[in-house]
Amino acid sequence: MPRPVLWTSMRTTGTVARLMLAEARIDHETRFLSLGAGEHRKPAYLAVNPKGQVPALALEDGSVLTENIAIALHVGLSAPDSGLVPADPLAMARTVEWLSWGVCTIVTAWQPRFMPGRFTDGGESAEAALAEAATARAMSALDIAEAALEGRETLLGDRPTAADLMLFFNTTIAARLGLADGRWPNLAAHRARIAARPAVAPILAEEGLA
Ligand SMILES: N[C@@H](CCC(=O)N[C@@H](CS)C(=O)NCC(=O)O)C(=O)O
């Protein structure tokens, strides 16, 4: 049976899917697309994922799973010993709660920050205002995780879940944008712990996120 194939792009939410597969120790192939070169909009990739976005995970049966949360659930539930998606119904729901917040609130807020022109045709000043508002939204969302991590090493339970990997991605983006600046000590410590994990560190090095 063929191995699963992850379609991703460096330093995107596809990185979270990479981290999930690595933590779950699922044998797979990784194929990189250059979003800058528009490879995600070329027919070859649209045949894989008509949404024209990464990540996409082609499963052993040839079907393709898209959307970070769906991929995280599938990977985590396929590797129950990883603890990435707990089996307990409430713990699983809490994991999805954090994942949903990470994607729908924070990743959605980064998008106008990185691509304001996609969200307004009002010219440079409108783009700058939009990027600023989006950044403020992401930062106040991260304040919530900072409070939740008070006195804790992970968001849930006593080992990292998919929720922690998604949070890690968002705090890494915030740090790369120079937004952290001492504002979130708990998030900084959480990020350092996740970055040091044996499954995570090589991926960060490869993607220039270390
Ligand atoms: N809802 C999707 C969003 C995925 C997403 O926004 N992917 C970005 C990279 S982080 C992308 O492919 N952007 C290219 C584009 O939209 O043109 C998910 O959760 O997987």
The ligand as an SDF file (V2000), in Angstrom:
LIG
                    3D

 20 19  0  0  0  0  0  0  0  0999 V2000
   -8.7810   26.2400    6.4070 N   0  0  0  0  0  0  0  0  0  0  0  0
   -7.5250   25.7430    5.9070 C   0  0  0  0  0  0  0  0  0  0  0  0
   -6.6230   26.9330    5.6950 C   0  0  0  0  0  0  0  0  0  0  0  0
   -5.3350   26.5170    5.0740 C   0  0  0  0  0  0  0  0  0  0  0  0
   -4.5520   27.7250    4.6390 C   0  0  0  0  0  0  0  0  0  0  0  0
   -4.9410   28.8840    4.8580 O   0  0  0  0  0  0  0  0  0  0  0  0
   -3.4420   27.4680    3.9690 N   0  0  0  0  0  0  0  0  0  0  0  0
   -2.6240   28.5330    3.4770 C   0  0  0  0  0  0  0  0  0  0  0  0
   -1.2030   28.3780    3.9730 C   0  0  0  0  0  0  0  0  0  0  0  0
   -1.1460   28.6370    5.7240 S   0  0  0  0  0  0  0  0  0  0  0  0
   -2.6140   28.4660    1.9650 C   0  0  0  0  0  0  0  0  0  0  0  0
   -2.5660   27.3980    1.3890 O   0  0  0  0  0  0  0  0  0  0  0  0
   -2.6650   29.6220    1.3320 N   0  0  0  0  0  0  0  0  0  0  0  0
   -2.6240   29.7300   -0.0640 C   0  0  0  0  0  0  0  0  0  0  0  0
   -3.8280   30.4190   -0.6010 C   0  0  0  0  0  0  0  0  0  0  0  0
   -4.8580   30.4830    0.1110 O   0  0  0  0  0  0  0  0  0  0  0  0
   -3.7510   30.9010   -1.7180 O   0  0  0  0  0  0  0  0  0  0  0  0
   -6.9080   24.7620    6.8890 C   0  0  0  0  0  0  0  0  0  0  0  0
   -7.1830   24.8800    8.0900 O   0  0  0  0  0  0  0  0  0  0  0  0
   -6.1640   23.8610    6.4770 O   0  0  0  0  0  0  0  0  0  0  0  0
  1  2  1  0
  2  3  1  0
  2 18  1  0
  3  4  1  0
  4  5  1  0
  5  6  2  0
  5  7  1  0
  7  8  1  0
  8  9  1  0
  8 11  1  0
  9 10  1  0
 11 12  2  0
 11 13  1  0
 13 14  1  0
 14 15  1  0
 15 16  2  0
 15 17  1  0
 18 19  2  0
 18 20  1  0
M  END
$$$$
